[in-house]
Amino acid sequence: MAEWLKLKKSNCKNCYKCIRHCPVKSIRFSGNQAHIVSDECILCGQCFVVCPQNAKEIVDEREKVKVMLQSEELVYVSLAPSFIANYGVGIGSMRAALKKLGFADAEETAIGATIVKNEYNRMLKEADRDILISSCCHSVNLLIQKYFPDCLPYLANTISPMQAHCMDIKRRYPNAKVVFIGPCLSKKDEALYYEGFADAVFTYEELSNWLDDEGITLDNNIDDTKESLARLFPTTGGILKTMKEEVEGYTYMAIDGTQNCIEALRDIENGNIHKCFIEMSACKGSCVSGPVMEKFNLSPVRKFKAVSDYAGSSDFDVEQPAYHSLNKNMVPIAQNSAMPSEYELLMVMKNMGKTKPEDELNCGSCGYDTCREKAIAIYQGKAEISMCLPFLKEKAESFSDNIVNNTPNGIIVVNDQLEVQLINKSARKLLHVNSPSDVLGEPVIRIMDPGVFMTARDSGRRINNKRTYLAEYERYVEQTIIPDKEYHIVICMLRDVTDEENNRQEKERISAHTIEVADKVVDKQMRIVQEIASLLGETAAETKIALTKLKETISDE
């Protein structure tokens, strides 16, 4: 299968929404990116519709069609009947706009729908069938081919309205090329796989972008055509409404939405349904709610009414081909995904942290309905263990709890109202709190001065290593206060520095005492020096006097 849906890797945000909405889980996650498994995909387009980051894009065939228009061959448009719900104008306005783009003409695919409806009537009347399932929806066909091959005998082996109309155009205009335009992604695959019908497929989005690029606007008018009952085909039950002559003994029913189709196919497999003609559509609301309908702002009721009001009361005048020329060979498409043994499944579950039934929350956050489905996807290489939100939450909480509860620093977290939200073991020991429940939800003022918390909360600025004496607890601490505006909390980290502070004070006391002793020693030494100097001075004076007297005595003699 060609890859019609591509991923914009930079946009994928691991929300797993595409997996949640994929009815067949044909999406693989690797390297935190979603990848579509083409062999398993039924091209319903739900992943494209629901992606909140616009990470999926449909392959654009505009350049291919522009090349076709530049050739000498005439190029016609087969326009899906849901166009009235998307553009709000009639076929006349659409034809005029498409001719401006270079197309030879535009016709309604509803012409082909009339041919298909006639064939369904013939099959029910002329063949002894238990169940007949419409084959208009290529996504439904792929669903049966890939996942319910036992139901293939009940699937109408008839070409789709798109194919029937393309065949009719090429019968009337030999060598012409036909481009189908509609709201469906899977038609691109149908056109590629079944050659000789549509030469290219546009979505409404591709057409609208092209019209905008060329500056072409649609005339706001709706024509009136009575012979157009098959315009009802894109609505739920629309095929049934065109089949006016019901075959006796058959129940006619319409089923829309892939999940509803899956449940019906399971019932058929189990032998619970008989004698039915079933109109099946992958999209809820049928084609008017197709994945590439642009008018998502319109309610399903308004879309249905737009189509219903535009539809006529009688059939298009068609030349019905021989039934054998309408045959379509649809064969089973094998799935190669290996299934794990019970032991292998249990090992995967163990790695996911699911060791007992109560561990299996089946919350669906990973995109899978059950933990076992997720485990199978992991075994098949389509999912990763890290996609389990409860597992990651438990792992993160366990990791953070180990850090918070085993750090020697006290940690207190308060909210904007300064109410305690968390207090770890070290903080409880430091502040003489017996149990977390004693303070959780209580004002922090019960255990600490709230001033520093208020300052950090109001200023939004971090306070680093502020040393404080907690007199009530006779402890010195260094406080680091971190306000978190995003989560509206204030985090306080307390480092007990009582021993450091006591040591510092003791050193200061010893230093002061040492200085005091040194000063006393110096003072004493100075006094001794002064006393010695005084004695020496007196002795020198006496010696001088004596020597002077001796000198005078000698001089007199």
Rosetta blueprint (number, residue, H / E / L):
1 M L
2 A L
3 E L
4 W L
5 L E
6 K E
7 L E
8 K L
9 K H
10 S H
11 N H
12 C L
13 K L
14 N L
15 C L
16 Y L
17 K H
18 C H
19 I H
20 R H
21 H H
22 C L
23 P L
24 V L
25 K L
26 S L
27 I E
28 R E
29 F E
30 S E
31 G L
32 N L
33 Q E
34 A E
35 H E
36 I E
37 V L
38 S L
39 D L
40 E L
41 C L
42 I L
43 L L
44 C L
45 G L
46 Q H
47 C H
48 F H
49 V H
50 V H
51 C L
52 P L
53 Q L
54 N L
55 A L
56 K E
57 E E
58 I E
59 V L
60 D L
61 E L
62 R H
63 E H
64 K H
65 V H
66 K H
67 V H
68 M H
69 L H
70 Q L
71 S L
72 E L
73 E L
74 L L
75 V E
76 Y E
77 V E
78 S E
79 L E
80 A L
81 P L
82 S L
83 F H
84 I H
85 A H
86 N H
87 Y H
88 G L
89 V L
90 G L
91 I H
92 G H
93 S H
94 M H
95 R H
96 A H
97 A H
98 L H
99 K H
100 K H
101 L L
102 G L
103 F L
104 A L
105 D E
106 A E
107 E E
108 E E
109 T L
110 A H
111 I H
112 G H
113 A H
114 T H
115 I H
116 V H
117 K H
118 N H
119 E H
120 Y H
121 N H
122 R H
123 M H
124 L H
125 K H
126 E H
127 A L
128 D L
129 R L
130 D L
131 I E
132 L E
133 I E
134 S L
135 S L
136 C L
137 C L
138 H H
139 S H
140 V H
141 N H
142 L H
143 L H
144 I H
145 Q H
146 K H
147 Y H
148 F L
149 P H
150 D H
151 C H
152 L H
153 P H
154 Y H
155 L E
156 A L
157 N L
158 T E
159 I L
160 S L
161 P H
162 M H
163 Q H
164 A H
165 H H
166 C H
167 M H
168 D H
169 I H
170 K H
171 R H
172 R H
173 Y L
174 P L
175 N L
176 A L
177 K E
178 V E
179 V E
180 F E
181 I E
182 G E
183 P L
184 C L
185 L L
186 S H
187 K H
188 K H
189 D H
190 E H
191 A H
192 L H
193 Y H
194 Y L
195 E L
196 G L
197 F L
198 A L
199 D L
200 A E
201 V E
202 F E
203 T E
204 Y H
205 E H
206 E H
207 L H
208 S H
209 N H
210 W H
211 L H
212 D H
213 D H
214 E H
215 G L
216 I L
217 T L
218 L L
219 D L
220 N L
221 N L
222 I L
223 D L
224 D L
225 T L
226 K L
227 E E
228 S L
229 L H
230 A H
231 R H
232 L H
233 F L
234 P L
235 T L
236 T L
237 G L
238 G H
239 I H
240 L H
241 K H
242 T H
243 M L
244 K L
245 E L
246 E L
247 V L
248 E L
249 G L
250 Y L
251 T E
252 Y E
253 M E
254 A E
255 I E
256 D E
257 G L
258 T H
259 Q H
260 N H
261 C H
262 I H
263 E H
264 A H
265 L H
266 R H
267 D H
268 I H
269 E H
270 N L
271 G L
272 N L
273 I L
274 H L
275 K L
276 C E
277 F E
278 I E
279 E E
280 M E
281 S E
282 A L
283 C L
284 K L
285 G L
286 S H
287 C H
288 V H
289 S H
290 G L
291 P L
292 V L
293 M L
294 E L
295 K L
296 F L
297 N L
298 L L
299 S L
300 P H
301 V H
302 R H
303 K H
304 F H
305 K H
306 A H
307 V H
308 S H
309 D H
310 Y H
311 A L
312 G L
313 S L
314 S E
315 D L
316 F L
317 D L
318 V L
319 E L
320 Q L
321 P L
322 A L
323 Y H
324 H H
325 S H
326 L H
327 N E
328 K L
329 N L
330 M L
331 V L
332 P L
333 I L
334 A L
335 Q L
336 N L
337 S L
338 A L
339 M L
340 P L
341 S L
342 E H
343 Y H
344 E H
345 L H
346 L H
347 M H
348 V H
349 M H
350 K H
351 N H
352 M L
353 G L
354 K L
355 T L
356 K L
357 P H
358 E H
359 D H
360 E L
361 L L
362 N L
363 C L
364 G L
365 S L
366 C L
367 G L
368 Y L
369 D L
370 T L
371 C H
372 R H
373 E H
374 K H
375 A H
376 I H
377 A H
378 I H
379 Y H
380 Q L
381 G L
382 K L
383 A L
384 E L
385 I H
386 S H
387 M H
388 C L
389 L H
390 P H
391 F H
392 L H
393 K H
394 E H
395 K H
396 A H
397 E H
398 S H
399 F H
400 S H
401 D H
402 N H
403 I H
404 V H
405 N H
406 N H
407 T L
408 P L
409 N L
410 G E
411 I E
412 I E
413 V E
414 V E
415 N E
416 D L
417 Q L
418 L L
419 E E
420 V E
421 Q E
422 L E
423 I E
424 N L
425 K H
426 S H
427 A H
428 R H
429 K H
430 L H
431 L L
432 H L
433 V L
434 N L
435 S L
436 P H
437 S H
438 D H
439 V L
440 L L
441 G L
442 E L
443 P E
444 V H
445 I H
446 R H
447 I L
448 M L
449 D L
450 P L
451 G H
452 V H
453 F H
454 M H
455 T H
456 A H
457 R H
458 D H
459 S H
460 G L
461 R L
462 R L
463 I E
464 N E
465 N E
466 K E
467 R E
468 T E
469 Y E
470 L E
471 A L
472 E L
473 Y L
474 E L
475 R E
476 Y E
477 V E
478 E E
479 Q E
480 T E
481 I E
482 I E
483 P E
484 D E
485 K L
486 E L
487 Y L
488 H L
489 I E
490 V E
491 I E
492 C E
493 M E
494 L E
495 R E
496 D E
497 V L
498 T H
499 D H
500 E H
501 E H
502 N H
503 N H
504 R H
505 Q H
506 E H
507 K H
508 E H
509 R H
510 I H
511 S H
512 A H
513 H H
514 T H
515 I H
516 E H
517 V H
518 A H
519 D H
520 K H
521 V H
522 V H
523 D H
524 K H
525 Q H
526 M H
527 R H
528 I H
529 V H
530 Q H
531 E H
532 I H
533 A H
534 S H
535 L H
536 L H
537 G H
538 E H
539 T H
540 A H
541 A H
542 E H
543 T H
544 K H
545 I H
546 A H
547 L H
548 T H
549 K H
550 L H
551 K H
552 E H
553 T H
554 I H
555 S H
556 D H
557 E L
